[in-house]
Amino acid sequence: MTDDDLAAAVERFLDGTDTALAEYDQGYADADATVSVVRTHVDELRDAVDGN
């Protein structure tokens, strides 16, 4: 993984997580749904770092 690839993966993670948390804060999603979305983003980031 190049530094550019890692930076892009981190940016996608942060954007997706920020969106999920903002939707929770605005009352559009409950806590369980928000945690599920954040976990998905963590898994995607982990896969990108591991090269999967």
MARKE-392498 format. One line per 3 residues: number of its first residue (from 1); their letters; for each residue x, y, z of N, C-alpha, C. Coordinates in nm, 4 decimals. Example, Ala and Ser with C-alpha at 12.3 -4.5 7.8 and 13.67 -1.06 7.14 Angstrom:
2
1> AS> 1.3190 -0.5690 0.7800 1.2300 -0.4500 0.7800 1.3200 -0.3300 0.7800; 1.2850 -0.2250 0.7080 1.3670 -0.1060 0.7140 1.2900 0.0030 0.7870 .
//
This chain:
52
1> MTD> 0.0854 -0.1167 0.0000 0.0000 0.0000 0.0000 0.0897 0.1226 0.0000; 0.0605 0.2115 -0.0911 0.1374 0.3354 -0.0970 0.0827 0.4353 0.0044; 0.1593 0.5386 0.0286 0.1124 0.6438 0.1187 -0.0149 0.7086 0.0655 .
4> DDL> -0.0242 0.7237 -0.0670 -0.1453 0.7825 -0.1268 -0.2662 0.6918 -0.1056; -0.2452 0.5606 -0.1204 -0.3543 0.4652 -0.0981 -0.4002 0.4689 0.0469; -0.3047 0.4739 0.1380 -0.3383 0.4794 0.2797 -0.4127 0.6080 0.3125 .
7> AAA> -0.3649 0.7186 0.2595 -0.4311 0.8472 0.2836 -0.5741 0.8452 0.2306; -0.5942 0.7850 0.1137 -0.7289 0.7775 0.0558 -0.8191 0.6891 0.1415; -0.7654 0.5766 0.1904 -0.8445 0.4865 0.2755 -0.8830 0.5552 0.4062 .
10> VER> -0.7895 0.6268 0.4646 -0.8180 0.6987 0.5891 -0.9218 0.8078 0.5639; -0.9099 0.8777 0.4531 -1.0059 0.9839 0.4197 -1.1466 0.9266 0.4032; -1.1590 0.8120 0.3338 -1.2903 0.7468 0.3179 -1.3460 0.7066 0.4540 .
13> FLD> -1.2596 0.6518 0.5404 -1.3016 0.6126 0.6743 -1.3535 0.7331 0.7521; -1.2764 0.8395 0.7527 -1.3162 0.9581 0.8288 -1.4441 1.0201 0.7741; -1.4558 1.0288 0.6428 -1.5775 1.0853 0.5823 -1.7004 1.0012 0.6167 .
16> GTD> -1.6873 0.8694 0.6016 -1.8006 0.7817 0.6306 -1.8391 0.7836 0.7773; -1.7393 0.7841 0.8633 -1.7662 0.7871 1.0069 -1.8265 0.9206 1.0479; -1.7727 1.0293 0.9952 -1.8296 1.1616 1.0245 -1.9754 1.1700 0.9809 .
19> TAL> -2.0065 1.1154 0.8647 -2.1441 1.1171 0.8151 -2.2357 1.0365 0.9068; -2.1905 0.9172 0.9464 -2.2717 0.8328 1.0347 -2.2972 0.9024 1.1677; -2.1951 0.9631 1.2241 -2.2120 1.0318 1.3529 -2.3002 1.1554 1.3400 .
22> AEY> -2.2877 1.2265 1.2301 -2.3725 1.3439 1.2082 -2.5192 1.3027 1.1955; -2.5446 1.1933 1.1244 -2.6821 1.1445 1.1116 -2.7376 1.1029 1.2479; -2.6546 1.0428 1.3298 -2.6975 1.0074 1.4657 -2.7281 1.1330 1.5459 .
25> DQG> -2.6378 1.2303 1.5408 -2.6562 1.3550 1.6152 -2.7831 1.4282 1.5738; -2.8206 1.4159 1.4467 -2.9400 1.4836 1.3968 -3.0664 1.4008 1.4191; -3.0523 1.2817 1.4743 -3.1677 1.1982 1.5025 -3.2145 1.1132 1.3862 .
28> YAD> -3.1343 1.1027 1.2797 -3.1740 1.0237 1.1629 -3.1447 0.8754 1.1790; -3.0596 0.8389 1.2768 -3.0230 0.6989 1.2974 -3.0135 0.6728 1.4473; -3.0428 0.5493 1.4845 -3.0282 0.5153 1.6261 -2.8847 0.4683 1.6531 .
31> ADA> -2.8545 0.4459 1.7795 -2.7180 0.4105 1.8192 -2.6731 0.2788 1.7570; -2.7602 0.1789 1.7545 -2.7226 0.0487 1.6982 -2.6876 0.0599 1.5503; -2.7671 0.1337 1.4769 -2.7404 0.1519 1.3340 -2.6097 0.2278 1.3131 .
34> TVS> -2.5860 0.3274 1.3962 -2.4639 0.4069 1.3833 -2.3413 0.3221 1.4120; -2.3469 0.2424 1.5181 -2.2338 0.1547 1.5508 -2.2105 0.0553 1.4372; -2.3147 0.0029 1.3799 -2.3011 -0.0905 1.2690 -2.2309 -0.0253 1.1501 .
37> VVR> -2.2689 0.0960 1.1177 -2.2065 0.1678 1.0062 -2.0592 0.1953 1.0363; -2.0303 0.2394 1.1574 -1.8915 0.2682 1.1944 -1.8080 0.1401 1.1892; -1.8637 0.0294 1.2357 -1.7912 -0.0979 1.2292 -1.7611 -0.1364 1.0842 .
40> THV> -1.8558 -0.1134 0.9966 -1.8327 -0.1406 0.8547 -1.7172 -0.0569 0.8024; -1.7141 0.0698 0.8395 -1.6042 0.1564 0.7952 -1.4704 0.1110 0.8535; -1.4700 0.0657 0.9775 -1.3474 0.0129 1.0387 -1.3013 -0.1103 0.9609 .
43> DEL> -1.3932 -0.1999 0.9280 -1.3577 -0.3203 0.8524 -1.3014 -0.2848 0.7150; -1.3628 -0.1872 0.6494 -1.3148 -0.1446 0.5176 -1.1755 -0.0837 0.5271; -1.1507 -0.0042 0.6301 -1.0189 0.0548 0.6503 -0.9176 -0.0558 0.6777 .
46> RDA> -0.9530 -0.1492 0.7633 -0.8631 -0.2602 0.7949 -0.8295 -0.3404 0.6694; -0.9305 -0.3683 0.5869 -0.9072 -0.4420 0.4624 -0.8132 -0.3654 0.3691; -0.8326 -0.2342 0.3604 -0.7467 -0.1523 0.2745 -0.6022 -0.1546 0.3246 .
49> VDG> -0.5838 -0.1468 0.4536 -0.4495 -0.1477 0.5107 -0.3854 -0.2842 0.4936; -0.4638 -0.3894 0.5111 -0.4116 -0.5258 0.4965 -0.3933 -0.5665 0.3515; -0.4483 -0.4863 0.2599 -0.4338 -0.5158 0.1185 -0.5327 -0.6145 0.0631 .
52> N> -0.6443 -0.6323 0.1301 -0.7476 -0.7268 0.0844 -0.8455 -0.6622 -0.0086 .
//
